[in-house]
Amino acid sequence: MKNIAAIALISLAIVSCKKETATITKVDPKTGKTITVEVPADSVAEVKANPAIKDSLGVFTQSFKLEKGKTYPLTTYQRDVKTMTDPSGKTLNGTSESTDEMTFTVNDVKGGIYDITINLIGKRNSQSADGKTIVVDTKQAIPKEDNLKMIWNVNRALTGNKLNMKMDSKGNVISITGFDAIYTKISNALGTLIKDANQKASAVAGLKQSFNEKVLKDQFSKNLTIIPKKGVKIGEKWTTSESADESGKYKVTSNYVLKSVGNGIAEISVTGGIPKKEEKKSQGEMTHSMSSELAQNGTIKFDQNTGWITNQNITVKTTQIETISDGKQSQSMKSVSNSSVMVNPAAK
């Protein structure tokens, strides 16, 4: 009789559980793909009432609601296909790819501040031209070519490391620490390849300029938070601009539009670029002219419930034409680059 009662209680609990669950769409933090899962019904009501990307009187704002103990992906991938045409009309094609794989693990959250471990997992670079491809991948063996061994050693020393990041719920990165240990690791790796102390110090100093707290803060600010702090409505456009060169002469303009928010996903479209610019310089009878332009187009998607970026897929086309003329005849070189700039490319 007791066993029957126990079974009855278990059955009742299962039925009760079924009644109190609901199906939601969310983004798997490991793969970045959208999946359907069952969760307690009361948690669904809470998420729907207070998601990370929510609206007030039709105005949407972005924040972060990350879970303690969860890991979120941020893999960046870029593929460039470049075609160069010389004055005779002969073309040369080349393709380059780069992948940086990292994840963010939430250790704790206190007072609205996230304590996060950034895991630097892997780096891959490849170049293809004339039917040949060279690859430098930290997840593969060291290349046989001497000129690639240093790149592999530096990248290998760079990955497999951790940084600590403090970020608030609005996506403002407060601090990123842990660089010194990585610099030491890279310096030791270079020690086996560069015997001259000054050359080694110069190489480490160069790396520090491209891999430091400020650079990563800027990168994460661009990737993680897109919606303006003041918020935007569906269909509303906003624009940002940043320098494309050190002189600040060329600026890339990005036009964003909040396309939709629903079913757990916020989608933003991106257009813009650099308008066509032409420059001419003359010396005697010779004139040297250069024209260039850039156009971008694509989408960015965020998990509405957590605020985390799930996918970015933007195409960028750059065209550059260089011409030399003596007033009687001219010769031109044309370069066209078609690029794909992605974040979490597996989650489309």
Summary of the structure (lengths in Angstrom):
residues: 348
radius of gyration: 25.6
end to end distance: 54.8
largest distance: 108.7
contacts: 978
relative contact order: 0.14
helix: 23%
strand: 52%
